[in-house]
Amino acid sequence: METINWADFEKIEIRVGMITEAADFPKAKNPAYQLTIDFGPELGIKRSSAQITKLYNREELIGKQVVAVVNFPVKQIANFFSECLVLGVVGNDKEIVLLQPDKTVANGLRIG
């Protein structure tokens, strides 16, 4: 594992946002949802493709706060442009458990 220094870590913008929409993503190579996430007034709305279909259904995602990296370049996945990377724990069978605060916080707050 490569180590990083504090300056490297400070470059990563990890923020809390709330999922406002979740749609199926049939054109994705691996099963995924298209998420719309509200990161508050400073960052606004961003979209993400997330391979979280094994453990989550679309309905339960609405209103859920998640943790995401918001300063990656936009990545095109099929016909969709992903603007942030939702973070999760990768299990042995590649199922993803979302990272989220254990208490509700303001959307857009930075993880540090």
N, C-alpha and C positions, 0 to 999 in steps of 0.2 A: 504494500500500500504506500502510495506517495504521500508525503506530508506536505501541508501547506502552512503558510505563516498567517499572522493575524491580518495583514493587509489583504491577502488573498480572500479570506473569509469576509472581510468588510465589503468586498466588491459584489457579493451575492445579496440580492434583494429578496429576502424570504418574507412574505406577507400573509396575513390572514384575510380570507375572503369568504363570502357566502354564495353558495350555488343557488342561482335563481331559475335556471332552466337545465334540463337534461334530456337529450334526444338520442335515439339509436343512431349508430354510425355504420350503416351497412356496407359502405365502400372501404372501410378500414380493413387492412390485411388481417389483423387480430381483432377479436371482439372488443368493442370500445363504445363509449358514449361521447357525444359532443356536449361539453359543459359550458354554460355561461355563468361567470363568476363576478360578483360585485366586490371590488376592492376599495370601496369608499370614494369620497369626493376627490382625493388627490390623484388616484390611479384610474378610477372609473371601472368600466366593465371590460373584462378580458374573456377570451374563449380558450378552451383547452380540450384536447382529445385525451381521454383517460381509459386505460384498459382495466376497469374495475367492475366488469360485468359479472364476475364469478360470485362476489360477495354482496353486491348492492343492486337494487332495482332502481329505476329512474325516479319513481315516486318518493322513495325514502331519502333521496339525495337533495331534493328541493328544501331549502332552508338550512342545510347543513353547512357549518363553517369548516373550511379546509385550509391547509397550509400549502403555499405554492411559491416557486421561484418565478419572479415576475420580470427579470431583466435578461432573459435569454432572447436571442433573435427569434423572430417568427419562423415557425417550421411548417412547411406544407406537408400534409398527410392526406393523400388522395386529393379530393376536391375541397379540403378544409384547411384553414390556416390557424394553427395552434399558437397562442400568444403567451402562454405561461405553462409551467410544469407543475402539476399537482403532485405533492409528495405523499408517499405511502411506504409501508413496510412490505417487502416482497417475501412471501412465504415460500415454502419448499416446492409447492405446485404452481408457482408464479401467480398465486392469488395475491391481490393487493389490499392491505388494510390501510385506510386513509389516516394520515396524521391530522389531528385536529385539537384545538384547545379544549380543556376539560370544563371550562366556563366560557360563556359567551363574552366576546370582546368586540370592540369597534372594528369594523371592516377596514382593512388597510394597515393595521398596526404591524410593525416590523418585528420579526423574530430575531432575537439576539442572544 
